[in-house]
Amino acid sequence: MQRLDWIRGMPKVELHVHLEGAVPHDALWELVCKYGGDPSVAERSGLARRFSFGSFAEFIEAWNWKNGFLREYEDFTLVSEAVARSFAAQKIVYAEVFFSPGDFRHHGLQCQKLAEAIRSGLARVPETRINLVADLVRDYGPDQAMRTLNEVSEVRHLGVLGIGIGGTEHRFPPELFAGVFEQARRLGLRTSAHAGETSGPESIWGAIRTLRVDRIGHATRAADDEALVDYLAEKRIPVEVCPTSNVATGVLARLESHPVERFIRRGVVATINTDDPAMFGNSLAGEFDLLARTFGFSDDDIRALLVNAAKSAWLPDPDRGKLIDTVTGEPGRHS
């Protein structure tokens, strides 16, 4: 059995993936046709070309283009079911998935009803368990973030476990959102922040010291600060690593320069994730295989990374324990 086939057969956990960036092309094409399409994408095969970018700015432009076809609650039910079926087919048994309510206010979509529509689609695929994390999107500012937080708190029964902030790091540093994250903790929500993706180590320090986050998304630029790497390892702050994403958006020039191997060697709790797989053309199994081929990760390294993800999941202790058992109980190794 080849390594990639072995990894594909393993029960997997993902903690950093965006719903809107994971929509399979068949489902997205259905929406493109529904709303009249785009001259630059005349057929389904054109979606892959549309998701080709050389910089983070180009990635954001493609992100906004795609989101233009998510206009009604029923669209979110459609794509959520499609995403869940994709995860189930990949043996992703558990995932914590970002959704971005603020991106769709201009379509008149309310956060609470949006969460209901998403949960309706996810519920159609019992083979995988998916919980939700609301991305407050830092570009909308702290006031809008607080509004979204309060709305999110009303739908926790739909599996909304926490919040995060993606978006433009250098324009909207973590410190602006201190009050929002403090309120999230008071409400009992877990917290993450995209940090050290397009800004330096100071963004990660801000997320840790000011926002007091439970996990860090990306953290690629932590490698520029030895003290920060040591701190992440010592405090056991999980890092949601997204290798292919960082290369695709131009954060790194090539995978070989990604600090993931260094993080692991230094004892950082690293988890491996796809970020926006339908836009980058990657898969979770493919990420592990790519890291094994690039950095020489062993079978045991891959297992340890999957266990890191299971242990870092925002689940009650009994459920987390069952998830760890599921991940560690996968039989056999590739030959």
N, C-alpha and C positions, 0 to 999 in steps of 0.2 A: 504494500500500500504506500502510495506517495504521501509525503508530509501534508500537502494541501488537502488531500482527501481525508486524511486523519483529522486534521483540524476542522474541516467541514462537518465531520461526524460528531464532534465534541459538543456538549452543552456549553453555550457561551452567554456572557453577560456584557451589556454595553451601557455605559453611563454618560456618554457625551455624544448625542446624535439629535439633530433637529428634525422634527416632523416634516417641516416644509422643504427641507433639503434631502429628505429620504423618499419622496414620492416616486414610485416606479414610473418609468416613462410611459407605459401603457395608460396608467391613470391620468398622468399629466396631459398626454395627447388627447384623451377624452375631453378634458376641460378646455384645451386649446380649440378643439373643434366646436365645443359647446358655445364658446364666446367669440368665435369668428376668426381665430388664429392670428397669425403674424406673417407678413410677406417674407420675412427672413427665415421662417420655418414652415415650409410648404408641405412637409410630410414628417411622419414620426421620426425617421432616421435623422432629421435635422436637429433634433433635441440635443444629441451628443455634440454636434458642432456648436450649438448655441451655448453649451456649458464648457467652453474652452476659454481660458483666461490666463493672463500672465502676471496679474497683480491683484492685490486685495481689493483695490477700487473696481477693477473689472469684475471680480467675483461679486461684489455688492450690487453692481449694476445688473448682473445676471440673476441674482437673488430677487431683486425688486421686479424684474421682468416676469419671472416665474410666479411670484406672489400675485401679480395682476390677474391671474386666472383662478384665484381662490376668492370668490365673491359672495357665496351663499353658504349657509350652514350645511346644506346637503353636500356641498363640495368637500367640506372637511370630513363628513362621515364617509364619503367615497374614498378619499385619499388615506384616511386613518385605517380603514379596513385593508386597503392595498398595502400600506406599510406593515401592518401587523402580519399579513400573509407572507410578505417578503421575509420578515424576521423569523416566522415559524419555519419557513422553508430552509433557512440558514441555521436552524437549531439555536437561535438566540432565544433562550428560555426566559430571560428577564432583561428589561431595558427601562431606563429612566430617560424620557424623551422630552426635549424642549419644545414648547410651542410659543409663538410670539403674538399675543393678543393685540398689542399696540399697532402692529403692521396692518391691521384690517379694520381699524376704526373708521377709516375713510369710506369703507363699504357699508358702514352702519352696523357692523357686527359687534355684539356685546360680548364681553369676556365670559360671563357665566354661560350664556347660550352656546358660545363657541366651545367651551369645555364639554358641555353636554353633547354637542354634535360629534366631537372627537371621541368621547367615551363610547358613544353609540356605535361608531365604526370599530373601535378596538374590541368591544364586547362580542363582536361576531367571530372572533378568532381566539377561542379559548386555549389553543395550543401554546401561546406565549403570554406572559404577563407583562404588561406595560403600565408604568406609572408616569405621571406628568410633572414637568418642571416649567414654570412660567418664566420665559425670558423677558425681562422688563425692558430690554433694549435701551441702553444708556443714551442713545442719540435723542430720545424724546425728553430727556431731562428728569430731574428728581421728582418734580411735582406729578408728572404723568406716571412715573414709576410708582409713586405712593398710591395713586388712584388705582392702577392695575393691581398692586398688592392687595388693597382692600377688597377689590372685586374677586381676586383669586381666593382670598380667605373664605369666601362664601361657598366655594365649590370644592372644598377639600375632600368631601365625601365621594367625589368623582376620581379620586386617586391623584390629586395634585399634592405632591409632597413638599415642594420647595420652590425657590426662585433662583434665577441667575441673571447676569447682565452680559449681553454680547454687544456688538456694535463697535463704534470708533473710539478706541482706547485713548488716543492722545488728546482728543478733543473733550472727552468726558471721563476724567480720572475717577478712581474709586471713591475718593474722599467726598465727592458730591453726593454720594448715596448712603452716607453713614446713617442718617435717620431712617431711611427706608429699610435697611438691613436690621437695624435695632428693632424696628416695629415687626419685621418678619420673625425675629426670634421670640418676641413677646407673643406672637400668634402661634408659635410652635412649629413654624415652617423651617425646613433646612435650607442651607444657602450655598451657592457656588458663584463664581465670577470668572468670565473670560479675562485672563490677565497674562501679560508676558507673551501675547501672540504677535501684536504689531507694535507694542511699546516695550520698554526695557524693564529691568528688575524692579524699578521703583513702583511699577504698576502692581506687581505681585506683592511687594511689601505692603502697599496700600490696601490690597484686598485682605491680607492677613491681619494687619494691625488695626485698620479702621473698620473694615466690614466684618472682620472676624469670621471668615467663611469656613465652611466645613470641608470644601474641596476647591481646587483650582482647575479651571479649564485651560488647556494648552500648556502654559508655563514654560514655553520654549526658551524664552530669554532668561530664565533662572540660571542657565548655564553661564551667563556673564558675571555671576556673583557667587563666589565660592561660599561665602557665609550664608547666603540664601539657600543654596543646595543643602548645606549642612543643617540649616534650620528646618527645612521641609522634611529631611530624613529624621531628625531628632524628634520633632513634634508629630510625626506620622500623619502629615497632611496629605491626603490622596491627591494625585495629579492626574487629570484626564488628558492623556497624551493622544494627539491626532496627527500621526506622521505624514500620511499622504496629503492631508489637508494643508499642512504647513508648506509643503513643496508646491502644491497646485496653486495656492494663492500668492506665491512669491515670498512668503515669510522666510523660507530657506531656499537656497539655490539647488540643493540636491539632498537626497535622503541620507547620504553618507555623513553629512554634517549635522544630522539631527542628534540632540543630546540624550535620547532615550536610553541608549546603552550605558552612558555615563551616569544617568539618574539611577538606574538599577544597581550598578556597581557601587554607588555611594549609599544605597539603602533607602532611596526615596520610594514611597508607595506609588508605583506607576500603574495605571490602567490603560489599556489600548482601546481606541475608539475610531469611528469612521467620520464623525462630524456631519457631513452632508453627502452620503454615499451616492445618491442619484445624480448629484452634480459633479462629483469627482470620479465616478465610475469605479469606486472601490467597494470592498466588502470586508466584514470583520475577519473572516477566515483569511482573506487575502492579505490583510494587514499583518497578521501573525506570520504568515508564510514569507512575506516581504522582509520582515525584520529578521527572521531566521536566516534568509539568504544574504542579507546585507551585513548583519552583525554577528552571525554565527550562533544565534539563540538555539539552545537545546530544547528537547521535549520538556524537560523539567522547568526550564525558563518559561516556556509557554504556559505550562500548567500553573506556575506561580503567579503569572500575570493575570490569568483568569480567576484565580483565588483572590488576588488583590481586589478585583472588580466586585466579586461576590461579597467580600468582607466590607467593602466601601459603600455598598448599596444602602439606601435610606429606608431600610425595612425594620420592623420590630425584631428583637433578638430571635424569637423562635423562627420567624420566616427567613431571616438572614441565615440562621443555622441550617435550615433545610436547603437553601440555595447553595451554600458552601458544600453541603453533602452531595447535591446534584452535580456540581462542577467537579468535585474530587472523585466522585464515584464512577466517572466515565472509564470503561474498561479498555485495555489494550493500548499498544503503541504502534506507530507505523514501523514497518520493517525496512 
